Amino acid sequence: MYKFAPVKIKKLTKQITNFLKTTIQFIFFITLFFLACTPDQPDYVFQISGKFPADNPEEIVLQFDEANTSKTILVADKKKSSFFIKSLDSLPVGLYFLKVGNNNLRIPLLIDNTDIVVKMNKKNLADSFTRGKSKYQKLYYNYRSGVYNAAKLFIYQKGFVLENKNSILGAIALKDMLGGTQWRLKQTLILYEQLDSSVQKSKLGKEIINYIQSGLDSKVEIIEYNTIENKPVENLEDKEKEISIVKVEVPVKNATPELEEIIPESGIPEIETAATEYAPYFYGYGLDGNEISAKAVFNKNKLTLIDFWASWCLPCRAQNPEFVSLYQKYHSKGFEILSIAEDKKETDWKRAITQDNMTWIHVNDDYRIANMYRVRAIPNAILVDSQGGILAKDVSAVDLKALLQRELGY
């Protein structure tokens, strides 16, 4: 049998011992390294931070609306010119408010249990905004900045609601859209029905539908105004039909809660330059009751003619055959017509479309869109490009032919 020499065994034992010591030391130092590099975990779920809007800091509190009252959730800690609100627990995701001192104006913010930084505007707290790193904080910031900057518009908010109908963000934007007119209440009801059922069942969702239903159940006084002379119309006769009339709905006092309506019912495309005027975006309902987006129509085509007309308007009907001829020639090259009818009777509107062979896109609006475009008489047509940039106003059939030849070729 082979025997190991004593010297060799001693040497091998020493090597093994040294290896084990080295390994243990390595593991020890690696552990220390990771412990040293691991940041301290915060002792809160999320925090709201920012700088005080004034030299003399006022109390800042986080509030949540509950049963028509404002309930204070957390009070800010002060550190020199900054404030911090740290929440030790998760809060229900939704719309909250920061109340600064005794100021009645509150800053809205979305709580999703992630950190938020508040940028306060010292001159006007209403212009303050919030930022965060989460997906929903970024979306909420985009929404608020969009409303503040260039899109204080009903149509901008409507698009945001539809894009975020599965989250509380859609309900937040829809709440901002609420107003007292019957038209607006009906539009917001349609949008509410598009929200996910979980959003509808939320506290904010219930608040919205209660407001809408109370408004629709109330009585309204309908006044017709001549948009040229801006005074009520009396004994409107057929011969006066070429004058644009807009219906103004005046809610009965105290019929619905008072909400400041700062969003006009028109829109401006997102792409704009100082040298270009843009056509307002709008939604309308087509021949089959389907919803039609002006933005989608513009973006899909090179050129779109927005044609204001009515079945009872003889000059409009006389011009239609020429529009039909140009549409048939240039539609395949990227030309579309979006006709906005001012008919009160749907049967008259549809019959005229069939009789005149108008095979393009149609909306029957009863003066709302015409008023948005400041159209005072019909026929009236506006030619726009794919971004809604206005190329020509009050376009006749002769003008349209020349424009189409220039833009799309013969």
Secondary structure, DSSP 4 states (H G I P E B T S, - for coil): -----HHHHHHHHHHHHHHHHHHHHHHHHHHHHHHHHSPPPPSSSEEEEEE-SSSSPPPEEEEEEETTEEEEEEE-EEETTEEEEEESS---SEEEEEEETT-S-EEEEEESSS-EEEE--SS-GGG-EEE-SSHHHHHHHHHHHHHHHT--SHHHHHHHHHHTTTSHHHHHHHHHH--SSHHHHHHHHHHHHHS-HHHHTSHHHHHHHHHHHHHHHS-EEEEEEETTTTEE--S--GGGTTB-EEEEEEEPTTSS--------S----S---TT--BPPP-EEE-TTS-EEEHHHHHHHSSEEEEEEE-TT-HHHHHHHHHHHHHHHHHGGGTEEEEEEE--S-HHHHHHHHHHTT--SEEEE-TTHHHHHTT--BSSEEEEEETT-BEEESS--HHHHHHHHHHHH--
